Amino acid sequence: MANYFTEDPLDSPAKFAADDLWRQAGLGPEDIDCAQFYDAFSPLVVMSLEEYGFVKPGEGGPFAADGELRADGGRLPSNTAGGCLSEAYVHGMNLVLEGVRQIRGESVNQLDRCETVLVTSGNGVPTSALVLRSDS
């Protein structure tokens, strides 16, 4: 597994995927109501917060620790069905499903307003992401 976008082995391909995603979607982190971060390992959520531009480098941990990922009152409700660590580890397909549920208003942990959802895959390996949007 290699990152061919940079010579620094600590740079994650997710940063490059994020740049492409935001450009192609015509959206940015400020437009996202909810995120479903790939979380096979807890630090991946912190990395994703930073690499997808929700916070500056070094601010992901404090953002999460301050409760900003909570469904009830967080600035960026995330992994609202539990994610890979708490719901099921099926390589992120549960994250796509939960994103669709949020947009349809069918989630067990439904947000009051959810029209755009970011869904990411793993960091540090060849990666991908998508934005789901309501058509209303």
N, C-alpha and C positions, 0 to 999 in steps of 0.2 A: 504494500500500500504506500503510495507516494503522492505528494502534492506537487504537481508539475507547474503550478502557477507561481511558485516562489522558491528561492533557495533556502529560506529559513524553515527548518523542519518543524518548528513550533507554530508556524502559521497554519491555521485550519482552512481547508477548502470551503468551509461554510461562509467565510467572509466574502469569497468570490461568488458563491452561489447567491448570497444575499444581494450583492450589487446587481447581478443579472435579474434576480427576482423582482426587486423594486423597480428597476428600469422597465422590464417587460410588463409588469402589472400596472404601471402608472400610479403606484401607491408608495407609501413609506411607512415606517414603524408607527408614526403618529396616526395612521388611518386604521390600525388594527384594534378590534374590540376584544379579541380573545386569542390566545396562542396555545397550540398543542405542540409542545416541545418534545422531541425525542429524548427520552431520559432513561436509557438502559443503565446509566450510571449517573448519580446525582450531579456531579460537576458539569455534565453536558448542558443542563439548564442554564447555569451561570454563564457558560461559554456562549450559548445561543443568545442570551440577553445582550451580550456585548457584541457578538459578531453580526447580529441582525439589526444593530443600531438602536436598540431600545434604551440602552445606557452606554456610557463611555467605558473604555477598558478600565478594569479595576472596580467598577461600581456594581457589577452583577450580584456579588455576594451580599453586600449591604441592602440592595434593592429587594432581594429575596428574603433576607432576614427581617426586614421591616414589614413583611406581610403584603407586599405589593403584588404577589401572584395569587392571592386569595380570591375565590369566586365572590365572596361577600365583602366587597369594599376595596379590593385591591385595584391598583391602577391598570394592571394587565392580568386579568384572570387567566390562569394557565392550567393545562392538564385537568380540566374540570371533571373528568370521569376517573381520575387517578393516574393516568399516564401508564407507561410501561412498568414502572416500579410498583404501583398500587392496584392497577386494574388487570392488566395482562401483558405479557411480553410476546407480542405477535409481530415483531419487527415494524411497529408503527402503524399497522392497519387500523388498530383501535383509535389512534389519534385522528386519522382521516374520518372515521365513523363519528367520533365525538364532535369534530368540527361541523360535519353535516347536521348532526342533531342540534347543535347550538343554533345554527342558522335557521333550521326548520322550527325551532321553539320546542323541541322534543327531548331535551336533555334532562336527566334526573337532577342535575345541578344547573338548571337553566338560568342564564343571565337575563337581567331585565331588558337589555338591548344587545343584540349581537348580529351585525350585518357583515362583518369581515373577520375571517379567522386565518391565522398563519399556522401551517402545519410544517414541521421540519423533520428531517431524518438525521442520522448520526453526524457528529462532528469528528474532525481529525481523520476522516476517511473520505473517499469519493462520496459526495452527498447530493441531496436535492431538497427542494422545498416547494410549497405551493400556497397560494392564497385562494381561499374559498370566499365567494361573495354572494349575498342575497341578490335576487333580481328585482326586488321591490324598491 
